[in-house]
Structure formats: C-alpha cells, structure tokens
Amino acid sequence: MDKINLTPESFIGKVMDVAGSVAYQEGSVVSKTLVNKKTGTVTLFAFDKGQGLSEHTAPFDAMVHVVDGTAEIVVSGKPHRVSKGEMIIMPGGEPHSLNAVEPFKMLLIMIRAAQV
C-alpha cells in the first residue's frame, strides 16, 4: 500500500494504513484531523509514553479506538486500560483523561449530537 498525503481530500475513497499514518515523536502528542464536519470529527493521535490529556469534559460522546499500544483512560474517576484493537466510549459531560502507558495511537471519533 502506498503512503498517502493526509488531507481529507486526498484520502477519501482510498484504503488507509491508520497506524502508519501518524508517527510517534519523542515527548510529544501528534494529531491529524481526518474528518471535520458540523456533525462530528475523526482525529488520529500518536502519544509518546507518559504523554496524555489532563482531565476535561466534552459536550458530546467520544469514542476512542486504540490502533497501537496501550493507554489508561479514566472516565468519571474509573480507570480503564485500553489496548490495540479495543475501544471505549466516553460519555458527553463526564470528566475523562488519558495517559500513554506505552507509546500508543488512537482514533478519536466525536459525534456532535444533542444528548437524548
């Protein structure tokens, strides 16, 4: 599979190597927005070991799908270890945070819709 330029226009309708589409950077978090619509976003992240996102809330549900490595994701005070091939949904309005137990990559899918 050929490497592709990661702009939304360039990969629509093409097969994509998700894990290979963003590189780890020492001591950093790297992100690439794959979809950015009024109805939701899809963002690819690469976290170096020990990097993370501090506790925060978002108004909408968000799904994390881990495509490489392992992270600890805390949702409403409850820790979850999530590894390659696994996912977790973080409910809108609930506090959550994450920490890279080892270098890890994830797809973050947020659907912007009102809670029912």
N, C-alpha and C positions, 0 to 999 in steps of 0.2 A: 504494500500500500504506500502510495506517495504521501509525503508530508504536504500539508495544505496550509495556505495562509489563513490565519484565524480571524477573519472578519465575517460577520453574518452573511454578507452577500456571497462570499467565496466558498462557503461550505454547505449551503442549503442544497439538498438533493445529492449530497456526496457522503460516502462512508468516511467515518472519522475515528481515528485512534484516540479515544478520550484521554487515557492516562498519558499517552505520549505527546499530547498537545500542549502541555504546560510543564515547564521544567522546575525542579527544586532550585532554590537559591539559598545559600548558607545564611542562617539567621533571619530569614525573611518569610513573608507571605506573598505569594504571587496570585493574581486573579485575572481572569479573562471573561468578559461578558459574551455569552454565546447568543442569547436572546434577550431583547429588552423591549417589551411591549407594554401597553397600558394594562393589559390583563395579567402580566407576570414576567418574571425574569428567570433565566438559567445562567448560572455563573460557575465557571470551573476554577477551583482553587488548588494551590500547592502550598503546604505548610511544612517548613523545616521542623525537625524535632524540637519540642519545647515552645514553639510558637502557638498562638491561639487567638481567640476572640474573647474579650472580657464579657462578663455578664451584661446582657441587654435584653430588651424586648422588641418585637416587631409586631405590627398590627395584623399581620396575616400569617397563616400556616406556612411553614417552610419544610421541605423535605431535603435531607442530606443523604446522598448516595455515595458511599466511600468506594473509590475506584483503585486505591492503592494505600497500603499502610494501615495504621490504627490510630484512632483518636478517642479521647474521653470527652463525651458530650454530656453536659449537665442540663437537665430540663426540670425546672421548678424544684431545684435542690437535690434531685435524684441523679446520680452519675450512671452513665451507660458507656460501656466500652464497645465501640463500633469499628469493624474491620472490613477489609476489602470484600466487596460483594454484598455488604449489608447496608441497611438504610434505617433511618429514624425520622419521624415527623415531629417537628417542634411546633406546638400549637401557638397560634397567634395570641398575643397578650400575656404569654407566660415567659418568665425570665429563663434565659439559656446562655450557655457559654461553651467553649470548646478549647481543648488543649491537645496538641500533637504528641502522643505517647512515643511515636517514631515519625519519621517523615511520612506525610500522608497527603493524598489528593482526594478531592470530593467535588461532586456536582451539587450545587445548591439550587433547588427549584422552589421559587416562591410564586404562589398564585395569589393575585390581588383580587380578592373577592370578600364581600362582607360576611362576617360570621352569622350563621343562622341560629 
